[in-house]
């Protein structure tokens, strides 16, 4: 597609339930990133995938959070046993190459707004 | 990645140039300066980036000081649609890692 696509755009879930958020990066982009943004806050890095390399999971806040990227394309972020503090906008971004200075940087999706009630 | 310092907010008159400063005094030789903006309820949008030379594209100009310790993003003719949070980020060129977003500058373009 022309841009990074995320689904669903909005998700309301009950505390304790598991949720899956999906990201379709731009075709051919080898790097994929997940961020989250709580209300009124800046962007918080979660996880980074680059090709077949082991992902950088250094930003995942707890073991309830996990992500995978199948076939080097679509990525799914899973949050188990959701808590109210997980409520945020979850943003996905992809880039053509991981090295700064090449291409036009990251392209972000519009995000998934997750509300845990 | 080097830290950046930006003013938390600034106002700009519609049609005038908006000059957004960023300090990155600890920047190292292989770090690029990137600018993104985030309009309300949208994902961040890439604006421009540079290493040491000034850069210009259809959206903005980037002026980097000779010592590379600071930079200025210039929106030549601000419009109401330019109201957004603007993030200045420095990023290592050789490492394929994440962008680290700071607090940014909240720019309000007024009619």
Interface residues (C-beta under 8 A of the other chain):
Chain A: X4 X31 X33 X35 X42 X43 X45 X48 X50 X56 X59 X91 X93 X97 X98 X99 X100 X101 X104 X105 X106 X107 X108 X109 X110 X111
Chain B: X31 X32 X34 X36 X42 X43 X44 X45 X46 X49 X51 X87 X91 X92 X93 X94 X95 X96 X97 X98 X99 X100 X101 X102 X103 X104
